[in-house]
């Protein structure tokens, strides 16, 4: 028997696959083409935001924990903007790596 949680997980996976497939065929905006590292970081932040919201909706995370994780994501987003403002609107590979490491730590807290 498939549980609701398994069904939601499957739908989430299918959504990611569909999104990746459709975005592969969609033309990137000029900004996305000119700022691929920032685009990757910001896309990840958006997906993580959606994951947090889903966890709350499913009752697997308290609103307080979600608020704390959203605050941490906002701090990463602000750090990304600050880094870009110091480098003509771009972030370096090392800055992208640093931001992704911070997102990894937050991501582990979503299901942890």
N, CA, C and O atoms as CSV, one atom per row, in Angstrom:
chain,resi,resn,atom,element,x,y,z
A,1,UNK,N,N,0.846,-1.181,0.000
A,1,UNK,CA,C,0.000,0.000,0.000
A,1,UNK,C,C,0.889,1.242,0.000
A,1,UNK,O,O,1.850,1.324,0.765
A,2,UNK,N,N,0.575,2.177,-0.834
A,2,UNK,CA,C,1.357,3.409,-0.941
A,2,UNK,C,C,0.801,4.435,0.039
A,2,UNK,O,O,-0.402,4.691,0.074
A,3,UNK,N,N,1.691,5.013,0.829
A,3,UNK,CA,C,1.275,6.017,1.800
A,3,UNK,C,C,1.163,7.372,1.129
A,3,UNK,O,O,1.646,7.571,0.014
A,4,UNK,N,N,0.530,8.289,1.812
A,4,UNK,CA,C,0.397,9.654,1.301
A,4,UNK,C,C,1.779,10.276,1.138
A,4,UNK,O,O,2.046,10.966,0.154
A,5,UNK,N,N,2.641,10.032,2.093
A,5,UNK,CA,C,4.006,10.595,2.035
A,5,UNK,C,C,4.747,10.078,0.799
A,5,UNK,O,O,5.438,10.845,0.129
A,6,UNK,N,N,4.607,8.783,0.492
A,6,UNK,CA,C,5.253,8.217,-0.689
A,6,UNK,C,C,4.673,8.819,-1.963
A,6,UNK,O,O,5.401,9.098,-2.915
A,7,UNK,N,N,3.366,9.017,-1.972
A,7,UNK,CA,C,2.717,9.618,-3.129
A,7,UNK,C,C,3.213,11.047,-3.337
A,7,UNK,O,O,3.504,11.447,-4.464
A,8,UNK,N,N,3.307,11.809,-2.260
A,8,UNK,CA,C,3.784,13.182,-2.347
A,8,UNK,C,C,5.234,13.201,-2.826
A,8,UNK,O,O,5.605,14.033,-3.653
A,9,UNK,N,N,6.042,12.296,-2.312
A,9,UNK,CA,C,7.444,12.231,-2.726
A,9,UNK,C,C,7.550,11.906,-4.215
A,9,UNK,O,O,8.354,12.506,-4.929
A,10,UNK,N,N,6.750,10.970,-4.675
A,10,UNK,CA,C,6.756,10.597,-6.086
A,10,UNK,C,C,6.322,11.771,-6.959
A,10,UNK,O,O,6.931,12.044,-7.994
A,11,UNK,N,N,5.265,12.460,-6.535
A,11,UNK,CA,C,4.807,13.625,-7.298
A,11,UNK,C,C,5.875,14.716,-7.327
A,11,UNK,O,O,6.060,15.393,-8.338
A,12,UNK,N,N,6.571,14.876,-6.212
A,12,UNK,CA,C,7.646,15.863,-6.163
A,12,UNK,C,C,8.764,15.528,-7.133
A,12,UNK,O,O,9.276,16.401,-7.833
A,13,UNK,N,N,9.138,14.260,-7.171
A,13,UNK,CA,C,10.186,13.821,-8.091
A,13,UNK,C,C,9.750,14.029,-9.534
A,13,UNK,O,O,10.520,14.524,-10.357
A,14,UNK,N,N,8.514,13.650,-9.836
A,14,UNK,CA,C,8.001,13.845,-11.192
A,14,UNK,C,C,7.951,15.325,-11.563
A,14,UNK,O,O,8.213,15.692,-12.709
A,15,UNK,N,N,7.615,16.171,-10.592
A,15,UNK,CA,C,7.592,17.613,-10.840
A,15,UNK,C,C,8.968,18.158,-11.155
A,15,UNK,O,O,9.123,18.990,-12.048
A,16,UNK,N,N,9.973,17.688,-10.420
A,16,UNK,CA,C,11.346,18.127,-10.671
A,16,UNK,C,C,11.795,17.687,-12.061
A,16,UNK,O,O,12.415,18.459,-12.793
A,17,UNK,N,N,11.479,16.442,-12.419
A,17,UNK,CA,C,11.856,15.931,-13.741
A,17,UNK,C,C,11.165,16.745,-14.835
A,17,UNK,O,O,11.794,17.136,-15.818
A,18,UNK,N,N,9.869,16.997,-14.657
A,18,UNK,CA,C,9.138,17.780,-15.653
A,18,UNK,C,C,9.689,19.191,-15.745
A,18,UNK,O,O,9.814,19.745,-16.837
A,19,UNK,N,N,10.016,19.766,-14.612
A,19,UNK,CA,C,10.572,21.115,-14.593
A,19,UNK,C,C,11.922,21.157,-15.297
A,19,UNK,O,O,12.190,22.061,-16.087
A,20,UNK,N,N,12.762,20.180,-15.008
A,20,UNK,CA,C,14.089,20.131,-15.629
A,20,UNK,C,C,13.971,19.936,-17.131
A,20,UNK,O,O,14.706,20.546,-17.907
A,21,UNK,N,N,13.041,19.083,-17.531
A,21,UNK,CA,C,12.849,18.830,-18.949
A,21,UNK,C,C,12.341,20.069,-19.660
A,21,UNK,O,O,12.848,20.432,-20.721
A,22,UNK,N,N,11.342,20.719,-19.081
A,22,UNK,CA,C,10.788,21.902,-19.736
A,22,UNK,C,C,11.770,23.060,-19.731
A,22,UNK,O,O,11.817,23.837,-20.684
A,23,UNK,N,N,12.565,23.186,-18.656
A,23,UNK,CA,C,13.526,24.281,-18.614
A,23,UNK,C,C,14.666,24.036,-19.586
A,23,UNK,O,O,15.301,24.987,-20.043
A,24,UNK,N,N,14.939,22.780,-19.909
A,24,UNK,CA,C,15.989,22.488,-20.882
A,24,UNK,C,C,15.584,22.961,-22.274
A,24,UNK,O,O,16.442,23.304,-23.087
A,25,UNK,N,N,14.282,22.979,-22.551
A,25,UNK,CA,C,13.803,23.413,-23.845
A,25,UNK,C,C,13.459,24.898,-23.883
A,25,UNK,O,O,13.375,25.493,-24.958
A,26,UNK,N,N,13.263,25.488,-22.722
A,26,UNK,CA,C,12.908,26.901,-22.660
A,26,UNK,C,C,14.156,27.753,-22.851
A,26,UNK,O,O,15.244,27.397,-22.399
A,27,UNK,N,N,13.983,28.870,-23.521
A,27,UNK,CA,C,15.107,29.779,-23.737
A,27,UNK,C,C,15.399,30.533,-22.443
A,27,UNK,O,O,14.493,31.072,-21.807
A,28,UNK,N,N,16.660,30.563,-22.067
A,28,UNK,CA,C,17.055,31.317,-20.888
A,28,UNK,C,C,16.937,32.799,-21.174
A,28,UNK,O,O,17.095,33.248,-22.310
A,29,UNK,N,N,16.655,33.548,-20.123
A,29,UNK,CA,C,16.634,34.995,-20.263
A,29,UNK,C,C,18.062,35.497,-20.395
A,29,UNK,O,O,19.007,34.755,-20.125
A,30,UNK,N,N,18.227,36.722,-20.798
A,30,UNK,CA,C,19.559,37.322,-20.908
A,30,UNK,C,C,20.255,37.308,-19.567
A,30,UNK,O,O,21.448,37.017,-19.483
A,31,UNK,N,N,19.506,37.624,-18.504
A,31,UNK,CA,C,20.109,37.625,-17.172
A,31,UNK,C,C,20.618,36.234,-16.822
A,31,UNK,O,O,21.727,36.096,-16.306
A,32,UNK,N,N,19.821,35.196,-17.094
A,32,UNK,CA,C,20.229,33.828,-16.784
A,32,UNK,C,C,21.485,33.443,-17.553
A,32,UNK,O,O,22.371,32.784,-17.010
A,33,UNK,N,N,21.564,33.853,-18.812
A,33,UNK,CA,C,22.744,33.552,-19.624
A,33,UNK,C,C,23.974,34.282,-19.108
A,33,UNK,O,O,25.079,33.742,-19.141
A,34,UNK,N,N,23.787,35.499,-18.635
A,34,UNK,CA,C,24.912,36.319,-18.184
A,34,UNK,C,C,25.331,36.035,-16.746
A,34,UNK,O,O,26.425,36.418,-16.332
A,35,UNK,N,N,24.476,35.372,-15.987
A,35,UNK,CA,C,24.747,35.125,-14.562
A,35,UNK,C,C,24.426,33.675,-14.202
A,35,UNK,O,O,23.582,33.437,-13.339
A,36,UNK,N,N,25.075,32.707,-14.838
A,36,UNK,CA,C,24.697,31.297,-14.601
A,36,UNK,C,C,24.922,30.831,-13.169
A,36,UNK,O,O,24.151,30.014,-12.665
A,37,UNK,N,N,25.946,31.322,-12.511
A,37,UNK,CA,C,26.188,30.890,-11.125
A,37,UNK,C,C,25.116,31.439,-10.199
A,37,UNK,O,O,24.612,30.726,-9.330
A,38,UNK,N,N,24.770,32.701,-10.384
A,38,UNK,CA,C,23.712,33.287,-9.557
A,38,UNK,C,C,22.390,32.593,-9.843
A,38,UNK,O,O,21.612,32.341,-8.923
A,39,UNK,N,N,22.130,32.282,-11.098
A,39,UNK,CA,C,20.893,31.592,-11.479
A,39,UNK,C,C,20.807,30.239,-10.775
A,39,UNK,O,O,19.744,29.868,-10.277
A,40,UNK,N,N,21.911,29.504,-10.731
A,40,UNK,CA,C,21.917,28.198,-10.078
A,40,UNK,C,C,21.620,28.346,-8.592
A,40,UNK,O,O,20.800,27.607,-8.046
A,41,UNK,N,N,22.274,29.286,-7.941
A,41,UNK,CA,C,22.069,29.493,-6.500
A,41,UNK,C,C,20.628,29.909,-6.229
A,41,UNK,O,O,19.994,29.387,-5.312
A,42,UNK,N,N,20.111,30.842,-7.018
A,42,UNK,CA,C,18.751,31.337,-6.788
A,42,UNK,C,C,17.689,30.275,-7.090
A,42,UNK,O,O,16.666,30.207,-6.408
A,43,UNK,N,N,17.930,29.453,-8.103
A,43,UNK,CA,C,16.999,28.364,-8.399
A,43,UNK,C,C,16.968,27.371,-7.248
A,43,UNK,O,O,15.909,26.868,-6.870
A,44,UNK,N,N,18.130,27.100,-6.706
A,44,UNK,CA,C,18.199,26.182,-5.566
A,44,UNK,C,C,17.474,26.762,-4.352
A,44,UNK,O,O,16.766,26.043,-3.647
A,45,UNK,N,N,17.648,28.042,-4.114
A,45,UNK,CA,C,16.949,28.685,-2.993
A,45,UNK,C,C,15.435,28.578,-3.175
A,45,UNK,O,O,14.710,28.309,-2.217
A,46,UNK,N,N,14.963,28.789,-4.396
A,46,UNK,CA,C,13.520,28.705,-4.668
A,46,UNK,C,C,12.998,27.288,-4.445
A,46,UNK,O,O,11.928,27.102,-3.864
A,47,UNK,N,N,13.748,26.298,-4.903
A,47,UNK,CA,C,13.318,24.909,-4.702
A,47,UNK,C,C,13.301,24.548,-3.215
A,47,UNK,O,O,12.401,23.860,-2.733
A,48,UNK,N,N,14.308,25.027,-2.516
A,48,UNK,CA,C,14.371,24.729,-1.083
A,48,UNK,C,C,13.204,25.392,-0.353
A,48,UNK,O,O,12.629,24.806,0.564
A,49,UNK,N,N,12.859,26.600,-0.756
A,49,UNK,CA,C,11.707,27.299,-0.180
A,49,UNK,C,C,10.444,26.460,-0.376
A,49,UNK,O,O,9.637,26.317,0.543
A,50,UNK,N,N,10.282,25.914,-1.566
A,50,UNK,CA,C,9.108,25.081,-1.852
A,50,UNK,C,C,9.113,23.802,-1.012
A,50,UNK,O,O,8.062,23.363,-0.544
A,51,UNK,N,N,10.275,23.213,-0.822
A,51,UNK,CA,C,10.371,22.007,0.006
A,51,UNK,C,C,9.956,22.292,1.440
A,51,UNK,O,O,9.251,21.494,2.057
A,52,UNK,N,N,10.390,23.427,1.969
A,52,UNK,CA,C,10.025,23.792,3.337
A,52,UNK,C,C,8.513,23.967,3.440
A,52,UNK,O,O,7.886,23.460,4.370
A,53,UNK,N,N,7.938,24.679,2.492
A,53,UNK,CA,C,6.485,24.889,2.491
A,53,UNK,C,C,5.732,23.562,2.414
A,53,UNK,O,O,4.721,23.376,3.090
A,54,UNK,N,N,6.232,22.638,1.585
A,54,UNK,CA,C,5.594,21.328,1.468
A,54,UNK,C,C,5.650,20.554,2.782
A,54,UNK,O,O,4.682,19.895,3.163
A,55,UNK,N,N,6.776,20.636,3.466
A,55,UNK,CA,C,6.914,19.935,4.746
A,55,UNK,C,C,5.900,20.459,5.770
A,55,UNK,O,O,5.316,19.686,6.530
A,56,UNK,N,N,5.701,21.771,5.779
A,56,UNK,CA,C,4.711,22.355,6.697
A,56,UNK,C,C,3.314,21.914,6.296
A,56,UNK,O,O,2.508,21.529,7.143
A,57,UNK,N,N,3.030,21.973,4.997
A,57,UNK,CA,C,1.702,21.597,4.504
A,57,UNK,C,C,1.375,20.141,4.845
A,57,UNK,O,O,0.232,19.819,5.168
A,58,UNK,N,N,2.368,19.274,4.772
A,58,UNK,CA,C,2.161,17.859,5.070
A,58,UNK,C,C,2.141,17.576,6.574
A,58,UNK,O,O,1.843,16.459,6.998
A,59,UNK,N,N,2.461,18.597,7.375
A,59,UNK,CA,C,2.467,18.414,8.818
A,59,UNK,C,C,3.747,17.783,9.342
A,59,UNK,O,O,3.806,17.347,10.491
A,60,UNK,N,N,4.770,17.735,8.499
A,60,UNK,CA,C,6.040,17.123,8.893
A,60,UNK,C,C,7.014,18.123,9.505
A,60,UNK,O,O,8.087,17.740,9.970
A,61,UNK,N,N,6.648,19.402,9.506
A,61,UNK,CA,C,7.522,20.439,10.068
A,61,UNK,C,C,6.655,21.503,10.723
A,61,UNK,O,O,5.599,21.869,10.207
A,62,UNK,N,N,7.112,21.990,11.859
A,62,UNK,CA,C,6.368,23.053,12.534
A,62,UNK,C,C,6.570,24.374,11.802
A,62,UNK,O,O,7.551,24.562,11.083
A,63,UNK,N,N,5.638,25.265,11.998
A,63,UNK,CA,C,5.757,26.594,11.383
A,63,UNK,C,C,6.953,27.351,11.946
A,63,UNK,O,O,7.588,28.134,11.239
A,64,UNK,N,N,7.256,27.118,13.209
A,64,UNK,CA,C,8.412,27.785,13.823
A,64,UNK,C,C,9.714,27.327,13.174
A,64,UNK,O,O,10.584,28.142,12.865
A,65,UNK,N,N,9.841,26.014,12.972
A,65,UNK,CA,C,11.061,25.504,12.317
A,65,UNK,C,C,11.139,26.018,10.885
A,65,UNK,O,O,12.216,26.383,10.415
A,66,UNK,N,N,10.004,26.049,10.190
A,66,UNK,CA,C,9.977,26.554,8.817
A,66,UNK,C,C,10.408,28.018,8.775
A,66,UNK,O,O,11.176,28.418,7.901
A,67,UNK,N,N,9.915,28.806,9.713
A,67,UNK,CA,C,10.283,30.220,9.759
A,67,UNK,C,C,11.788,30.373,9.968
A,67,UNK,O,O,12.423,31.238,9.364
A,68,UNK,N,N,12.344,29.532,10.820
A,68,UNK,CA,C,13.790,29.579,11.080
A,68,UNK,C,C,14.575,29.209,9.815
A,68,UNK,O,O,15.568,29.862,9.492
A,69,UNK,N,N,14.138,28.170,9.099
A,69,UNK,CA,C,14.825,27.760,7.872
A,69,UNK,C,C,14.663,28.800,6.765
A,69,UNK,O,O,15.598,29.054,6.004
A,70,UNK,N,N,13.479,29.399,6.676
A,70,UNK,CA,C,13.271,30.479,5.689
A,70,UNK,C,C,14.205,31.652,5.992
A,70,UNK,O,O,14.759,32.257,5.074
A,71,UNK,N,N,14.378,31.968,7.257
A,71,UNK,CA,C,15.284,33.054,7.651
A,71,UNK,C,C,16.718,32.734,7.235
A,71,UNK,O,O,17.437,33.608,6.751
A,72,UNK,N,N,17.128,31.490,7.421
A,72,UNK,CA,C,18.476,31.091,7.002
A,72,UNK,C,C,18.625,31.202,5.490
A,72,UNK,O,O,19.665,31.646,5.005
A,73,UNK,N,N,17.596,30.805,4.736
A,73,UNK,CA,C,17.627,30.951,3.282
A,73,UNK,C,C,17.712,32.420,2.868
A,73,UNK,O,O,18.432,32.768,1.933
A,74,UNK,N,N,16.970,33.278,3.574
A,74,UNK,CA,C,17.042,34.720,3.261
A,74,UNK,C,C,18.447,35.262,3.493
A,74,UNK,O,O,18.917,36.128,2.754
A,75,UNK,N,N,19.108,34.751,4.513
A,75,UNK,CA,C,20.486,35.184,4.783
A,75,UNK,C,C,21.421,34.746,3.652
A,75,UNK,O,O,22.310,35.499,3.255
A,76,UNK,N,N,21.222,33.535,3.136
A,76,UNK,CA,C,22.037,33.063,2.014
A,76,UNK,C,C,21.766,33.922,0.783
A,76,UNK,O,O,22.697,34.303,0.073
A,77,UNK,N,N,20.497,34.228,0.528
A,77,UNK,CA,C,20.151,35.059,-0.628
A,77,UNK,C,C,20.781,36.444,-0.500
A,77,UNK,O,O,21.290,36.983,-1.483
A,78,UNK,N,N,20.753,37.021,0.692
A,78,UNK,CA,C,21.362,38.338,0.891
A,78,UNK,C,C,22.870,38.266,0.703
A,78,UNK,O,O,23.477,39.175,0.137
A,79,UNK,N,N,23.466,37.188,1.177
A,79,UNK,CA,C,24.907,37.006,0.997
A,79,UNK,C,C,25.249,36.899,-0.493
A,79,UNK,O,O,26.253,37.449,-0.947
A,80,UNK,N,N,24.404,36.184,-1.249
A,80,UNK,CA,C,24.598,36.067,-2.703
A,80,UNK,C,C,24.545,37.445,-3.352
A,80,UNK,O,O,25.374,37.763,-4.204
A,81,UNK,N,N,23.588,38.250,-2.960
A,81,UNK,CA,C,23.473,39.613,-3.511
A,81,UNK,C,C,24.675,40.462,-3.135
A,81,UNK,O,O,25.198,41.203,-3.967
A,82,UNK,N,N,25.116,40.361,-1.887
A,82,UNK,CA,C,26.274,41.130,-1.436
A,82,UNK,C,C,27.527,40.729,-2.211
A,82,UNK,O,O,28.311,41.584,-2.622
A,83,UNK,N,N,27.710,39.424,-2.409
A,83,UNK,CA,C,28.868,38.948,-3.177
A,83,UNK,C,C,28.833,39.488,-4.600
A,83,UNK,O,O,29.847,39.943,-5.129
A,84,UNK,N,N,27.653,39.430,-5.214
A,84,UNK,CA,C,27.514,39.900,-6.598
A,84,UNK,C,C,27.772,41.401,-6.706
A,84,UNK,O,O,28.335,41.866,-7.697
A,85,UNK,N,N,27.368,42.145,-5.706
A,85,UNK,CA,C,27.552,43.601,-5.772
A,85,UNK,C,C,29.027,43.988,-5.714
A,85,UNK,O,O,29.396,45.094,-6.108
A,86,UNK,N,N,29.856,43.096,-5.232
A,86,UNK,CA,C,31.292,43.369,-5.145
A,86,UNK,C,C,32.049,42.911,-6.384
A,86,UNK,O,O,33.257,43.121,-6.491
A,87,UNK,N,N,31.339,42.282,-7.323
A,87,UNK,CA,C,32.015,41.715,-8.486
A,87,UNK,C,C,31.234,41.982,-9.775
A,87,UNK,O,O,31.075,41.089,-10.607
A,88,UNK,N,N,30.756,43.192,-9.931
A,88,UNK,CA,C,30.069,43.565,-11.167
A,88,UNK,C,C,28.824,42.759,-11.468
A,88,UNK,O,O,28.488,42.566,-12.636
A,89,UNK,N,N,28.133,42.284,-10.447
A,89,UNK,CA,C,26.890,41.540,-10.657
A,89,UNK,C,C,27.086,40.042,-10.762
A,89,UNK,O,O,26.109,39.307,-10.909
A,90,UNK,N,N,28.315,39.570,-10.690
A,90,UNK,CA,C,28.607,38.137,-10.813
A,90,UNK,C,C,29.113,37.594,-9.485
A,90,UNK,O,O,29.535,38.346,-8.606
A,91,UNK,N,N,29.060,36.244,-9.358
A,91,UNK,CA,C,29.711,35.596,-8.224
A,91,UNK,C,C,30.756,34.641,-8.787
A,91,UNK,O,O,30.607,34.119,-9.891
A,92,UNK,N,N,31.805,34.422,-8.018
A,92,UNK,CA,C,32.877,33.529,-8.446
A,92,UNK,C,C,32.491,32.078,-8.188
A,92,UNK,O,O,31.507,31.798,-7.502
A,93,UNK,N,N,33.269,31.168,-8.739
A,93,UNK,CA,C,33.018,29.743,-8.482
A,93,UNK,C,C,33.144,29.429,-6.997
A,93,UNK,O,O,32.354,28.662,-6.447
A,94,UNK,N,N,34.139,30.024,-6.356
A,94,UNK,CA,C,34.326,29.779,-4.927
A,94,UNK,C,C,33.139,30.318,-4.127
A,94,UNK,O,O,32.694,29.677,-3.175
A,95,UNK,N,N,32.627,31.483,-4.503
A,95,UNK,CA,C,31.462,32.039,-3.807
A,95,UNK,C,C,30.247,31.137,-4.015
A,95,UNK,O,O,29.477,30.903,-3.084
A,96,UNK,N,N,30.079,30.633,-5.236
A,96,UNK,CA,C,28.977,29.711,-5.510
A,96,UNK,C,C,29.122,28.454,-4.658
A,96,UNK,O,O,28.140,27.965,-4.099
A,97,UNK,N,N,30.322,27.939,-4.557
A,97,UNK,CA,C,30.576,26.746,-3.750
A,97,UNK,C,C,30.235,27.014,-2.285
A,97,UNK,O,O,29.611,26.183,-1.625
A,98,UNK,N,N,30.647,28.173,-1.782
A,98,UNK,CA,C,30.358,28.539,-0.397
A,98,UNK,C,C,28.851,28.619,-0.149
A,98,UNK,O,O,28.351,28.101,0.850
A,99,UNK,N,N,28.133,29.272,-1.067
A,99,UNK,CA,C,26.679,29.400,-0.931
A,99,UNK,C,C,26.006,28.028,-0.986
A,99,UNK,O,O,25.074,27.762,-0.227
A,100,UNK,N,N,26.476,27.159,-1.881
A,100,UNK,CA,C,25.900,25.817,-1.977
A,100,UNK,C,C,26.168,25.004,-0.719
A,100,UNK,O,O,25.319,24.214,-0.306
A,101,UNK,N,N,27.323,25.181,-0.108
A,101,UNK,CA,C,27.608,24.476,1.144
A,101,UNK,C,C,26.647,24.939,2.242
A,101,UNK,O,O,26.182,24.132,3.048
A,102,UNK,N,N,26.357,26.228,2.269
A,102,UNK,CA,C,25.393,26.733,3.248
A,102,UNK,C,C,24.009,26.154,2.980
A,102,UNK,O,O,23.294,25.791,3.914
A,103,UNK,N,N,23.632,26.069,1.707
A,103,UNK,CA,C,22.340,25.481,1.352
A,103,UNK,C,C,22.297,23.994,1.698
A,103,UNK,O,O,21.253,23.483,2.104
A,104,UNK,N,N,23.412,23.303,1.541
A,104,UNK,CA,C,23.461,21.878,1.925
A,104,UNK,C,C,23.148,21.714,3.404
A,104,UNK,O,O,22.400,20.817,3.793
A,105,UNK,N,N,23.718,22.574,4.216
A,105,UNK,CA,C,23.481,22.495,5.665
A,105,UNK,C,C,22.005,22.748,5.986
A,105,UNK,O,O,21.430,22.065,6.834
A,106,UNK,N,N,21.401,23.709,5.324
A,106,UNK,CA,C,19.979,24.000,5.547
A,106,UNK,C,C,19.124,22.846,5.046
A,106,UNK,O,O,18.159,22.448,5.698
A,107,UNK,N,N,19.483,22.310,3.884
A,107,UNK,CA,C,18.731,21.209,3.285
A,107,UNK,C,C,18.661,20.000,4.215
A,107,UNK,O,O,17.625,19.343,4.315
A,108,UNK,N,N,19.767,19.715,4.889
A,108,UNK,CA,C,19.789,18.570,5.813
A,108,UNK,C,C,18.816,18.767,6.970
A,108,UNK,O,O,18.332,17.791,7.543
A,109,UNK,N,N,18.527,20.006,7.315
A,109,UNK,CA,C,17.617,20.303,8.422
A,109,UNK,C,C,16.156,20.149,8.023
A,109,UNK,O,O,15.288,20.049,8.891
A,110,UNK,N,N,15.870,20.127,6.721
A,110,UNK,CA,C,14.485,20.026,6.276
A,110,UNK,C,C,13.908,18.661,6.626
A,110,UNK,O,O,12.792,18.581,7.140
A,111,UNK,N,N,14.626,17.615,6.363
A,111,UNK,CA,C,14.124,16.271,6.673
A,111,UNK,C,C,14.731,15.704,7.936
A,111,UNK,O,O,14.439,14.570,8.317
A,112,UNK,N,N,15.579,16.491,8.594
A,112,UNK,CA,C,16.290,15.992,9.773
A,112,UNK,C,C,15.603,16.219,11.066
A,112,UNK,O,O,16.121,15.837,12.116
